[in-house]
């Protein structure tokens, strides 16, 4: 067995089981009724099973497999933002964009050929999630926090998502234009930010490091008047 194959198998093993540790540590969290943490635990279980049995699914179903994976991933990430963002207009925007993305996925499935990965949907997913992240951080400046933003669980969930999608963005959109040899040599390195994301999710799900999950809405009288005119 070559060195590259050995490293790839090691990275794959760590990646798959990094999803399983998320719900495992959630079991030790005293706040098991929090919607965001429940969502993260379900995310860990579902994607562990998805990756564990990924290659057991016949290749004839690989296209629908890609579509379901990307749609589910986007749905979970969008739901995290929908829960943690309190502005009703922004929440409606997230819901509408989720519906549009789901419809796009159905259309893309029927109209596009099978590729190494569904790079276009992944690219769109990344752009939309980055938009949600911008709206999340914008909320920070309109919220009366009882501590620093990094004290909040939701902040670390967002950081994990942004690092995961952002670090592999260009590789994902270009992967269908590179050789199979290049994919075999470098693809496993994209597992590193995904593993890091899962570590952050695990820390959040455990409740041992970050206890605050949601922001409290700032009252209008608390917002400073910055109009200097």
C-alpha positions in Angstrom: 0.0 0.0 0.0 1.4 3.4 -1.0 2.1 6.2 1.4 -0.7 8.4 -0.1 -3.3 5.6 0.3 -2.2 5.1 3.9 -2.5 8.8 4.7 -5.9 9.0 2.9 -7.3 6.0 4.8 -6.1 7.6 8.1 -7.7 11.0 7.3 -10.9 9.3 6.2 -11.1 7.3 9.4 -10.6 10.4 11.5 -13.1 12.3 9.5 -15.9 9.7 9.7 -15.5 9.2 13.4 -15.2 12.9 14.1 -18.9 13.1 13.2 -19.7 10.3 15.7 -18.1 12.1 18.6 -20.4 15.1 18.2 -23.6 13.2 19.5 -21.5 11.2 21.9 -20.4 14.4 23.8 -23.9 15.8 23.5 -25.0 13.1 25.9 -23.0 14.8 28.6 -24.6 18.2 28.1 -27.0 19.2 30.8 -28.9 21.5 28.3 -30.4 18.7 26.1 -33.4 20.8 25.2 -31.6 23.5 23.3 -32.6 23.4 19.6 -29.2 24.3 18.2 -27.4 21.7 20.1 -30.0 19.0 19.3 -29.6 19.9 15.6 -25.8 19.6 15.8 -26.1 16.2 17.5 -28.5 14.9 14.8 -26.1 16.3 12.2 -23.3 14.3 13.6 -25.3 11.0 13.6 -26.7 11.5 10.1 -23.4 12.4 8.4 -21.5 9.7 10.3 -23.9 7.1 8.8 -23.8 8.8 5.4 -20.0 8.7 5.2 -19.6 5.3 6.9 -21.7 3.6 4.2 -20.9 6.0 1.4 -19.1 3.4 -0.8 -21.6 0.7 0.0 -24.2 2.5 -2.2 -24.0 1.4 -5.8 -22.3 3.8 -8.2 -25.6 4.0 -10.2 -27.0 6.1 -7.3 -23.9 8.3 -7.0 -25.5 11.3 -8.6 -28.6 11.3 -6.2 -26.1 10.6 -3.4 -24.2 13.8 -4.1 -27.4 15.8 -4.4 -28.9 14.5 -1.1 -25.6 15.1 0.7 -25.2 18.7 -0.4 -28.8 19.5 0.2 -28.8 18.0 3.7 -25.6 19.8 4.6 -26.9 23.1 3.4 -30.2 22.5 5.2 -28.4 21.8 8.5 -26.2 24.8 8.3 -29.0 27.1 7.2 -31.1 25.8 10.2 -28.3 26.7 12.6 -28.3 30.3 11.3 -32.1 30.4 11.3 -32.2 29.4 15.0 -29.4 31.7 16.2 -30.5 34.8 14.1 -33.4 36.6 15.8 -34.4 39.1 13.2 -37.6 37.9 11.6 -36.9 39.4 8.2 -33.5 37.8 8.0 -35.0 34.5 9.1 -37.5 34.7 6.3 -34.7 35.4 3.8 -32.9 32.3 5.0 -36.1 30.3 4.6 -36.7 31.6 1.1 -33.1 31.0 0.0 -33.3 27.4 1.5 -36.4 26.7 -0.6 -34.8 28.2 -3.7 -31.7 26.1 -3.2 -33.7 22.9 -2.7 -35.6 23.6 -5.9 -32.3 24.3 -7.7 -30.9 21.0 -6.5 -33.9 19.1 -7.9 -33.5 20.9 -11.2 -29.7 20.4 -11.3 -30.1 16.7 -10.6 -32.3 16.2 -13.7 -30.4 18.5 -16.0 -26.7 18.0 -15.2 -24.5 15.0 -16.0 -22.8 13.0 -13.3 -19.5 14.6 -12.2 -16.7 13.8 -9.7 -18.5 16.1 -7.3 -21.4 18.5 -7.7 -19.1 21.5 -7.7 -21.7 24.1 -8.9 -24.2 23.4 -6.0 -21.3 23.3 -3.5 -20.1 26.7 -4.8 -23.6 28.1 -4.4 -24.0 26.6 -1.0 -20.7 28.2 0.1 -21.8 31.7 -1.1 -25.2 31.4 0.5 -23.7 30.3 3.9 -21.1 33.1 3.8 -24.1 35.5 3.3 -25.8 34.0 6.3 -22.6 34.3 8.3 -22.3 38.0 7.4 -25.9 38.5 8.6 -25.1 36.6 11.8 -22.1 38.9 12.6 -24.2 41.9 11.7 -26.6 40.8 14.4 -23.7 41.0 16.9 -23.5 44.8 16.5 -27.3 45.1 17.1 -27.4 42.9 20.2 -26.9 43.6 23.9 -24.5 40.8 24.7 -23.8 39.8 28.3 -20.3 38.9 27.4 -17.9 38.6 24.5 -19.1 37.1 21.3 -16.6 34.3 21.6 -18.4 33.2 24.8 -21.4 32.1 22.8 -21.7 28.6 21.3 -23.3 29.9 18.1 -20.2 31.9 17.3 -18.0 28.8 17.3 -20.6 26.9 15.2 -20.4 29.7 12.6 -16.6 29.8 12.7 -16.5 26.0 12.1 -18.9 26.2 9.2 -17.0 29.2 7.6 -13.6 27.6 7.9 -14.9 24.3 6.6 -16.6 25.7 3.5 -14.1 28.6 2.8 -10.9 26.6 3.0 -12.0 24.1 0.3 -14.1 26.5 -1.8 -11.7 26.8 -4.8 -10.7 23.1 -4.7 -14.4 22.1 -4.8 -15.3 24.3 -7.8 -12.2 23.2 -9.7 -12.1 19.5 -8.9 -13.9 18.4 -12.0 -11.2 20.1 -14.1 -8.2 18.3 -12.5 -6.8 14.8 -13.1 -7.8 11.8 -11.1 -4.1 11.5 -9.9 -4.2 15.0 -8.5 -7.4 14.3 -6.7 -5.9 11.2 -5.1 -2.8 13.1 -4.0 -4.5 16.2 -2.6 -8.2 15.5 -1.9 -7.7 14.1 1.6 -6.2 17.4 2.7 -9.7 19.0 2.4 -10.6 16.7 5.3 -8.6 18.8 7.7 -10.9 21.8 7.9 -13.9 19.5 8.0 -12.3 17.6 11.0 -11.6 21.0 12.7 -15.2 22.0 12.2 -16.4 18.8 13.8 -14.1 19.4 16.8 -15.6 22.8 17.3 -19.1 21.3 16.9 -18.1 18.7 19.6 -17.0 21.3 22.0 -20.2 23.2 21.5 -22.4 20.1 21.8 -20.7 19.0 25.0 -21.5 22.3 26.8 -18.3 22.1 28.7 -16.6 25.2 27.1 -19.4 27.5 25.9 -22.7 27.8 27.8 -24.3 30.7 26.1 -26.1 29.8 22.9 -28.3 32.6 21.8 -28.2 36.4 21.8 -30.7 38.5 23.6 -32.3 41.1 21.5 -31.1 44.6 22.0 -33.7 47.2 22.9 -33.9 50.3 20.7 -33.0 52.6 23.6 -29.8 50.7 24.1 -28.6 51.3 20.5 -26.2 54.3 20.4 -27.0 57.2 18.1 -24.2 57.4 15.6 -25.7 60.1 13.5 -23.3 62.9 13.8 -25.2 65.3 11.6 
